[in-house]
Amino acid sequence: MDLNQKDHGVIAVLLKRFETERYPKMQALQKKVDDGGVLDERDLEYLEQILHDSHQVMALVKRHPEYGALAKKVLESYQDIMTKSQENNK
């Protein structure tokens, strides 16, 4: 299996995980902060894992720039959630 085939397999898994796990969690966090809530310790641990994973995803995006816009949008959404939580904490 060459690197390109392996990458496409990894991308397929990441997209499925995003669809079934990460996007629903992102929506829940967005609702929480939109409703005036703040991120708790568990939420922050989750976001720390997202940040860690994003470094690995960026290597894939460099090789497959067609996924760059999606990756950017997702990271911007997490940034918005964290910013809103900080604003709510004031």
Residue pairs with C-beta under 8 A, 6 or more apart in sequence:
3 63
7 60
7 63
7 64
10 60
11 60
11 64
11 67
14 57
14 60
18 74
22 50
22 74
25 46
26 74
26 77
26 78
26 81
29 39
29 43
29 46
29 81
30 77
30 80
30 81
30 84
32 39
32 43
33 39
33 81
33 84
33 85
33 88
34 84
36 88
37 85
37 88
38 85
38 86
38 88
38 89
39 47
39 81
39 82
39 85
43 85
47 78
47 81
47 82
50 78
54 71
54 75
57 71
58 71
60 67
61 67
61 68
61 71
